[in-house]
Amino acid sequence: MVESMADLARMTSIPLCIGERLHSRADFKQVFERRAAQVINPDPAHVGGISETVRIGHWAEAYDVALAPHCPLALAACLQVDAVCHSAFLQEQSLGIHYNQGGDLTDYTLPGHGFTLQDGHLMIPQTPGLDIEIDEAKVTAAAALGHHWRAPIWRHKDGSIAEW
């Protein structure tokens, strides 16, 4: 797949992005060395946490590749990565998005201790830690209910499968 992306990257001026499903520095090494993408979006939950995401982000900077961390559940960690990686230019987030109904990012944080959205921008936390406080009672109640979440199947108008 990376080799095909590299071929495509050479044929287009459209920036390509990859990373939310890459799980190691070795996976990103192929992307950087083959110049397969202009943007990477590693997920801290998949690559080994904040420190490993920062390492990948700094490595991306050396290759002049922009960073846009992926974060459906790890937004607080991604904001920490954004704060220290100069190549971070965009932060993917899903606050209020249609597929989060009943399970949005702020549904499990204590009031006033979630994410700060100001003028359409998520603010970098200014306090120690991840700067969120989890409502443990809500998490415990949700865990008791359980869930059978499956990735939704979305389709384009022509019937072809659309991913997220």
Secondary structure as UniProt FT lines:
FT   HELIX           2..11
FT   STRAND          17..18
FT   TURN            20..21
FT   HELIX           25..33
FT   TURN            34..35
FT   STRAND          39..40
FT   HELIX           44..47
FT   HELIX           50..62
FT   TURN            63..64
FT   STRAND          66..67
FT   TURN            72..74
FT   HELIX           75..84
FT   TURN            86..87
FT   TURN            95..96
FT   HELIX           98..100
FT   TURN            101..102
FT   HELIX           105..108
FT   TURN            111..112
FT   STRAND          117..118
FT   TURN            119..120
FT   STRAND          121..122
FT   TURN            129..130
FT   HELIX           136..145
FT   STRAND          154..155
FT   TURN            157..158
FT   STRAND          161..162
//
